[in-house]
Amino acid sequence: MKREIKILFFLVWCAACLPAFAQTQDSYEYNSEFTWGINKNSAGGLIGGFTFKKARKLNDKMLETFGLEIMNVKHPQEVRHNSGYTGNFFIYGKSNYLYSFRFQYGRDFILFTKATQQGVEIKAVLAGGPSLGIVAPYYIERTLDNSFFSSLHEQYDPNNPNHSFNNILGTGNLFEGIGDSKLQLGANLKAAINFELGFLKSQVTGFEVGVLVDSYFNSIPLMPTAENKSVFPTVFFTLFYGNRK
């Protein structure tokens, strides 16, 4: 976590130190853009989730933005294990998933504009809004009657003696138990630096680095035997692509 924060501050410092002539180049004009991206963050897995953003120019230095982020939020103590009987993976101690839908309204402040078909456009990003958390049960496949030839799918329960480590054969089916999900309301706030690297006027390609805090009114029981919190601070990196006009 500390390493990611140092990298973030280094990138912000680099953006602030770019030569001032970048602002005097003949820039290309656009009024709106739509981007989508793949996110990697310190509270997610290999792929943290997906982002979508619609922006429109208010003036030469500012854009109004409307965004949606869909993320899978993990507990920091989650560790994947594999069953010695089946080889399938599972997360021991995990009882719930948290899928976060973050609705965001904000501003992009243009720090440096780019010349036509060259250079980098750099924006400071500030956004926030309500969060809707879907707390879905995490199902495991366990032995039935101590027999490895028959099994049962259940939500993991640390108080169930049948859910001991050696009785677990793997994870349940994808989206199993999603109908028993519960909703949690919260809010999120994001600050970032956006680097747009595209060479074509009509296309947007780049990356964004920043910090985000996702907070809920109640703690989320991701792992019942560990400390569960209601606030999830993250450092993130997003690769994005889109179009503008």
Contacts in CASP RR format, 6 or more apart in sequence:
PFRMAT RR
TARGET T0000
AUTHOR 0000-0000-0000
METHOD contacts of the structure
MODEL  1
MKREIKILFFLVWCAACLPAFAQTQDSYEYNSEFTWGINKNSAGGLIGGF
TFKKARKLNDKMLETFGLEIMNVKHPQEVRHNSGYTGNFFIYGKSNYLYS
FRFQYGRDFILFTKATQQGVEIKAVLAGGPSLGIVAPYYIERTLDNSFFS
SLHEQYDPNNPNHSFNNILGTGNLFEGIGDSKLQLGANLKAAINFELGFL
KSQVTGFEVGVLVDSYFNSIPLMPTAENKSVFPTVFFTLFYGNRK
1 42 0 8 1.000
1 235 0 8 1.000
4 42 0 8 1.000
4 235 0 8 1.000
5 211 0 8 1.000
5 235 0 8 1.000
7 209 0 8 1.000
8 193 0 8 1.000
8 209 0 8 1.000
8 210 0 8 1.000
8 211 0 8 1.000
8 235 0 8 1.000
11 193 0 8 1.000
11 209 0 8 1.000
12 193 0 8 1.000
15 111 0 8 1.000
15 112 0 8 1.000
15 122 0 8 1.000
15 193 0 8 1.000
15 195 0 8 1.000
16 111 0 8 1.000
18 112 0 8 1.000
18 120 0 8 1.000
18 122 0 8 1.000
22 112 0 8 1.000
22 113 0 8 1.000
22 114 0 8 1.000
22 119 0 8 1.000
22 120 0 8 1.000
23 112 0 8 1.000
23 113 0 8 1.000
25 113 0 8 1.000
25 114 0 8 1.000
25 115 0 8 1.000
25 119 0 8 1.000
26 115 0 8 1.000
26 116 0 8 1.000
27 113 0 8 1.000
27 114 0 8 1.000
27 115 0 8 1.000
27 116 0 8 1.000
28 114 0 8 1.000
28 115 0 8 1.000
28 116 0 8 1.000
28 201 0 8 1.000
30 57 0 8 1.000
30 201 0 8 1.000
30 244 0 8 1.000
30 245 0 8 1.000
31 56 0 8 1.000
31 57 0 8 1.000
31 244 0 8 1.000
31 245 0 8 1.000
32 54 0 8 1.000
32 55 0 8 1.000
32 56 0 8 1.000
32 57 0 8 1.000
32 244 0 8 1.000
32 245 0 8 1.000
33 54 0 8 1.000
33 55 0 8 1.000
33 63 0 8 1.000
33 204 0 8 1.000
33 242 0 8 1.000
33 243 0 8 1.000
33 244 0 8 1.000
33 245 0 8 1.000
34 52 0 8 1.000
34 53 0 8 1.000
34 54 0 8 1.000
34 55 0 8 1.000
34 242 0 8 1.000
34 243 0 8 1.000
34 244 0 8 1.000
35 51 0 8 1.000
35 52 0 8 1.000
35 53 0 8 1.000
35 55 0 8 1.000
35 204 0 8 1.000
35 240 0 8 1.000
35 241 0 8 1.000
35 242 0 8 1.000
36 50 0 8 1.000
36 51 0 8 1.000
36 52 0 8 1.000
36 53 0 8 1.000
36 240 0 8 1.000
36 241 0 8 1.000
36 242 0 8 1.000
37 50 0 8 1.000
37 51 0 8 1.000
37 52 0 8 1.000
37 238 0 8 1.000
37 239 0 8 1.000
37 240 0 8 1.000
37 241 0 8 1.000
38 47 0 8 1.000
38 49 0 8 1.000
38 50 0 8 1.000
38 51 0 8 1.000
38 238 0 8 1.000
38 239 0 8 1.000
38 240 0 8 1.000
39 47 0 8 1.000
39 48 0 8 1.000
39 49 0 8 1.000
39 50 0 8 1.000
39 51 0 8 1.000
39 69 0 8 1.000
39 71 0 8 1.000
39 236 0 8 1.000
39 237 0 8 1.000
39 238 0 8 1.000
40 46 0 8 1.000
40 47 0 8 1.000
40 48 0 8 1.000
40 236 0 8 1.000
40 237 0 8 1.000
40 238 0 8 1.000
41 48 0 8 1.000
41 71 0 8 1.000
41 212 0 8 1.000
41 234 0 8 1.000
41 235 0 8 1.000
41 236 0 8 1.000
41 237 0 8 1.000
42 234 0 8 1.000
42 235 0 8 1.000
42 236 0 8 1.000
43 71 0 8 1.000
43 73 0 8 1.000
43 74 0 8 1.000
43 76 0 8 1.000
43 214 0 8 1.000
43 232 0 8 1.000
43 233 0 8 1.000
43 234 0 8 1.000
44 71 0 8 1.000
44 72 0 8 1.000
44 73 0 8 1.000
44 74 0 8 1.000
44 234 0 8 1.000
45 72 0 8 1.000
45 74 0 8 1.000
48 71 0 8 1.000
48 72 0 8 1.000
49 69 0 8 1.000
49 70 0 8 1.000
49 71 0 8 1.000
49 72 0 8 1.000
50 69 0 8 1.000
50 70 0 8 1.000
51 67 0 8 1.000
51 68 0 8 1.000
51 69 0 8 1.000
51 70 0 8 1.000
51 238 0 8 1.000
51 240 0 8 1.000
52 67 0 8 1.000
52 68 0 8 1.000
52 69 0 8 1.000
53 65 0 8 1.000
53 66 0 8 1.000
53 67 0 8 1.000
53 68 0 8 1.000
53 104 0 8 1.000
53 240 0 8 1.000
54 65 0 8 1.000
54 66 0 8 1.000
54 67 0 8 1.000
55 63 0 8 1.000
55 64 0 8 1.000
55 65 0 8 1.000
55 66 0 8 1.000
55 108 0 8 1.000
56 63 0 8 1.000
56 64 0 8 1.000
57 63 0 8 1.000
57 64 0 8 1.000
58 64 0 8 1.000
60 110 0 8 1.000
60 113 0 8 1.000
61 109 0 8 1.000
61 110 0 8 1.000
62 107 0 8 1.000
62 108 0 8 1.000
62 109 0 8 1.000
62 110 0 8 1.000
63 107 0 8 1.000
63 108 0 8 1.000
63 110 0 8 1.000
63 123 0 8 1.000
64 106 0 8 1.000
64 107 0 8 1.000
65 104 0 8 1.000
65 105 0 8 1.000
65 106 0 8 1.000
65 107 0 8 1.000
65 108 0 8 1.000
65 125 0 8 1.000
65 127 0 8 1.000
66 104 0 8 1.000
66 105 0 8 1.000
66 106 0 8 1.000
67 103 0 8 1.000
67 104 0 8 1.000
67 105 0 8 1.000
67 127 0 8 1.000
68 101 0 8 1.000
68 102 0 8 1.000
68 103 0 8 1.000
68 104 0 8 1.000
69 100 0 8 1.000
69 101 0 8 1.000
69 102 0 8 1.000
69 104 0 8 1.000
69 188 0 8 1.000
70 99 0 8 1.000
70 100 0 8 1.000
70 101 0 8 1.000
70 102 0 8 1.000
71 99 0 8 1.000
71 100 0 8 1.000
71 102 0 8 1.000
71 214 0 8 1.000
72 97 0 8 1.000
72 98 0 8 1.000
72 99 0 8 1.000
72 100 0 8 1.000
73 98 0 8 1.000
73 99 0 8 1.000
73 100 0 8 1.000
73 214 0 8 1.000
73 220 0 8 1.000
73 222 0 8 1.000
73 232 0 8 1.000
74 98 0 8 1.000
74 222 0 8 1.000
75 94 0 8 1.000
75 222 0 8 1.000
75 223 0 8 1.000
75 226 0 8 1.000
75 228 0 8 1.000
77 223 0 8 1.000
77 226 0 8 1.000
78 91 0 8 1.000
78 94 0 8 1.000
78 222 0 8 1.000
78 223 0 8 1.000
79 91 0 8 1.000
79 92 0 8 1.000
80 89 0 8 1.000
80 90 0 8 1.000
80 91 0 8 1.000
81 89 0 8 1.000
81 90 0 8 1.000
81 91 0 8 1.000
81 92 0 8 1.000
81 165 0 8 1.000
82 88 0 8 1.000
82 89 0 8 1.000
82 90 0 8 1.000
83 89 0 8 1.000
83 90 0 8 1.000
83 168 0 8 1.000
83 169 0 8 1.000
83 170 0 8 1.000
85 148 0 8 1.000
85 169 0 8 1.000
86 169 0 8 1.000
86 170 0 8 1.000
87 170 0 8 1.000
88 141 0 8 1.000
88 169 0 8 1.000
88 170 0 8 1.000
88 171 0 8 1.000
89 170 0 8 1.000
89 171 0 8 1.000
90 140 0 8 1.000
90 141 0 8 1.000
90 168 0 8 1.000
90 169 0 8 1.000
90 170 0 8 1.000
90 171 0 8 1.000
91 138 0 8 1.000
91 171 0 8 1.000
92 165 0 8 1.000
92 168 0 8 1.000
93 156 0 8 1.000
93 158 0 8 1.000
93 223 0 8 1.000
93 224 0 8 1.000
93 225 0 8 1.000
93 226 0 8 1.000
94 138 0 8 1.000
94 156 0 8 1.000
94 222 0 8 1.000
94 223 0 8 1.000
95 137 0 8 1.000
95 138 0 8 1.000
95 155 0 8 1.000
95 156 0 8 1.000
95 157 0 8 1.000
95 158 0 8 1.000
95 221 0 8 1.000
95 222 0 8 1.000
95 223 0 8 1.000
95 224 0 8 1.000
96 135 0 8 1.000
96 136 0 8 1.000
96 137 0 8 1.000
96 138 0 8 1.000
96 220 0 8 1.000
96 221 0 8 1.000
96 222 0 8 1.000
97 134 0 8 1.000
97 135 0 8 1.000
97 136 0 8 1.000
97 137 0 8 1.000
97 138 0 8 1.000
97 222 0 8 1.000
98 133 0 8 1.000
98 134 0 8 1.000
98 135 0 8 1.000
98 136 0 8 1.000
98 184 0 8 1.000
98 220 0 8 1.000
98 222 0 8 1.000
99 133 0 8 1.000
99 134 0 8 1.000
99 136 0 8 1.000
100 131 0 8 1.000
100 132 0 8 1.000
100 133 0 8 1.000
100 134 0 8 1.000
100 188 0 8 1.000
100 214 0 8 1.000
100 232 0 8 1.000
101 131 0 8 1.000
101 132 0 8 1.000
101 133 0 8 1.000
101 134 0 8 1.000
102 128 0 8 1.000
102 129 0 8 1.000
102 131 0 8 1.000
102 188 0 8 1.000
102 214 0 8 1.000
103 129 0 8 1.000
103 130 0 8 1.000
103 131 0 8 1.000
103 132 0 8 1.000
104 127 0 8 1.000
104 128 0 8 1.000
104 129 0 8 1.000
104 188 0 8 1.000
104 190 0 8 1.000
105 127 0 8 1.000
105 128 0 8 1.000
105 129 0 8 1.000
106 125 0 8 1.000
106 126 0 8 1.000
106 127 0 8 1.000
106 128 0 8 1.000
107 125 0 8 1.000
107 126 0 8 1.000
107 127 0 8 1.000
108 123 0 8 1.000
108 124 0 8 1.000
108 125 0 8 1.000
108 194 0 8 1.000
109 123 0 8 1.000
109 124 0 8 1.000
109 125 0 8 1.000
109 126 0 8 1.000
110 121 0 8 1.000
110 122 0 8 1.000
110 123 0 8 1.000
111 122 0 8 1.000
111 123 0 8 1.000
111 124 0 8 1.000
112 120 0 8 1.000
112 121 0 8 1.000
112 122 0 8 1.000
113 121 0 8 1.000
114 120 0 8 1.000
114 121 0 8 1.000
114 196 0 8 1.000
116 201 0 8 1.000
117 199 0 8 1.000
117 200 0 8 1.000
117 201 0 8 1.000
118 199 0 8 1.000
119 197 0 8 1.000
120 195 0 8 1.000
120 196 0 8 1.000
120 197 0 8 1.000
121 195 0 8 1.000
121 196 0 8 1.000
122 193 0 8 1.000
122 194 0 8 1.000
122 195 0 8 1.000
122 196 0 8 1.000
123 193 0 8 1.000
123 194 0 8 1.000
123 196 0 8 1.000
124 191 0 8 1.000
124 192 0 8 1.000
124 193 0 8 1.000
124 194 0 8 1.000
125 190 0 8 1.000
125 191 0 8 1.000
125 192 0 8 1.000
125 193 0 8 1.000
125 194 0 8 1.000
125 208 0 8 1.000
125 210 0 8 1.000
126 190 0 8 1.000
126 191 0 8 1.000
127 189 0 8 1.000
127 190 0 8 1.000
128 187 0 8 1.000
128 188 0 8 1.000
128 189 0 8 1.000
128 190 0 8 1.000
129 187 0 8 1.000
129 188 0 8 1.000
129 189 0 8 1.000
130 185 0 8 1.000
130 186 0 8 1.000
130 187 0 8 1.000
130 188 0 8 1.000
131 185 0 8 1.000
131 186 0 8 1.000
131 187 0 8 1.000
131 188 0 8 1.000
131 214 0 8 1.000
131 215 0 8 1.000
131 216 0 8 1.000
132 183 0 8 1.000
132 184 0 8 1.000
132 185 0 8 1.000
132 186 0 8 1.000
133 183 0 8 1.000
133 184 0 8 1.000
133 185 0 8 1.000
133 186 0 8 1.000
133 216 0 8 1.000
133 220 0 8 1.000
134 181 0 8 1.000
134 182 0 8 1.000
134 183 0 8 1.000
134 184 0 8 1.000
135 181 0 8 1.000
135 182 0 8 1.000
135 183 0 8 1.000
135 184 0 8 1.000
135 220 0 8 1.000
135 221 0 8 1.000
136 175 0 8 1.000
136 177 0 8 1.000
136 178 0 8 1.000
136 179 0 8 1.000
136 180 0 8 1.000
136 181 0 8 1.000
137 155 0 8 1.000
137 177 0 8 1.000
137 180 0 8 1.000
137 181 0 8 1.000
138 155 0 8 1.000
138 156 0 8 1.000
138 171 0 8 1.000
139 153 0 8 1.000
139 154 0 8 1.000
139 155 0 8 1.000
139 156 0 8 1.000
139 171 0 8 1.000
139 172 0 8 1.000
139 173 0 8 1.000
139 176 0 8 1.000
139 177 0 8 1.000
140 153 0 8 1.000
140 154 0 8 1.000
140 155 0 8 1.000
140 156 0 8 1.000
140 163 0 8 1.000
140 168 0 8 1.000
140 169 0 8 1.000
140 170 0 8 1.000
140 171 0 8 1.000
140 172 0 8 1.000
141 151 0 8 1.000
141 152 0 8 1.000
141 153 0 8 1.000
141 168 0 8 1.000
141 169 0 8 1.000
141 170 0 8 1.000
141 171 0 8 1.000
141 172 0 8 1.000
142 151 0 8 1.000
142 152 0 8 1.000
142 153 0 8 1.000
142 154 0 8 1.000
142 162 0 8 1.000
142 163 0 8 1.000
142 167 0 8 1.000
142 168 0 8 1.000
142 169 0 8 1.000
143 150 0 8 1.000
143 151 0 8 1.000
143 152 0 8 1.000
143 162 0 8 1.000
143 167 0 8 1.000
143 169 0 8 1.000
144 150 0 8 1.000
144 151 0 8 1.000
144 152 0 8 1.000
146 167 0 8 1.000
148 169 0 8 1.000
151 169 0 8 1.000
153 172 0 8 1.000
153 173 0 8 1.000
153 176 0 8 1.000
154 160 0 8 1.000
154 163 0 8 1.000
155 177 0 8 1.000
155 180 0 8 1.000
156 163 0 8 1.000
157 163 0 8 1.000
157 224 0 8 1.000
158 224 0 8 1.000
158 225 0 8 1.000
184 216 0 8 1.000
184 217 0 8 1.000
184 218 0 8 1.000
184 220 0 8 1.000
185 216 0 8 1.000
185 217 0 8 1.000
186 214 0 8 1.000
186 215 0 8 1.000
186 216 0 8 1.000
186 217 0 8 1.000
187 214 0 8 1.000
187 215 0 8 1.000
188 212 0 8 1.000
188 213 0 8 1.000
188 214 0 8 1.000
188 215 0 8 1.000
189 212 0 8 1.000
189 213 0 8 1.000
190 210 0 8 1.000
190 211 0 8 1.000
190 212 0 8 1.000
190 213 0 8 1.000
191 210 0 8 1.000
191 211 0 8 1.000
191 212 0 8 1.000
192 208 0 8 1.000
192 209 0 8 1.000
192 210 0 8 1.000
192 211 0 8 1.000
192 212 0 8 1.000
192 236 0 8 1.000
193 208 0 8 1.000
193 209 0 8 1.000
193 210 0 8 1.000
194 206 0 8 1.000
194 207 0 8 1.000
194 208 0 8 1.000
195 206 0 8 1.000
195 207 0 8 1.000
195 208 0 8 1.000
196 204 0 8 1.000
196 205 0 8 1.000
196 206 0 8 1.000
197 205 0 8 1.000
197 206 0 8 1.000
197 207 0 8 1.000
198 204 0 8 1.000
198 205 0 8 1.000
198 206 0 8 1.000
201 244 0 8 1.000
202 243 0 8 1.000
202 244 0 8 1.000
202 245 0 8 1.000
203 241 0 8 1.000
203 242 0 8 1.000
203 243 0 8 1.000
203 244 0 8 1.000
204 240 0 8 1.000
204 241 0 8 1.000
204 242 0 8 1.000
204 243 0 8 1.000
204 244 0 8 1.000
205 240 0 8 1.000
205 241 0 8 1.000
205 242 0 8 1.000
206 239 0 8 1.000
206 240 0 8 1.000
206 241 0 8 1.000
207 237 0 8 1.000
207 238 0 8 1.000
207 239 0 8 1.000
207 240 0 8 1.000
208 236 0 8 1.000
208 237 0 8 1.000
208 238 0 8 1.000
208 240 0 8 1.000
209 235 0 8 1.000
209 236 0 8 1.000
209 237 0 8 1.000
209 238 0 8 1.000
210 235 0 8 1.000
210 236 0 8 1.000
210 237 0 8 1.000
211 233 0 8 1.000
211 234 0 8 1.000
211 235 0 8 1.000
211 236 0 8 1.000
212 233 0 8 1.000
212 234 0 8 1.000
212 236 0 8 1.000
213 231 0 8 1.000
213 232 0 8 1.000
213 233 0 8 1.000
213 234 0 8 1.000
214 231 0 8 1.000
214 232 0 8 1.000
214 233 0 8 1.000
214 234 0 8 1.000
215 230 0 8 1.000
215 231 0 8 1.000
215 232 0 8 1.000
216 230 0 8 1.000
216 231 0 8 1.000
217 230 0 8 1.000
218 230 0 8 1.000
219 228 0 8 1.000
219 229 0 8 1.000
219 230 0 8 1.000
220 228 0 8 1.000
220 229 0 8 1.000
220 230 0 8 1.000
221 228 0 8 1.000
222 228 0 8 1.000
END
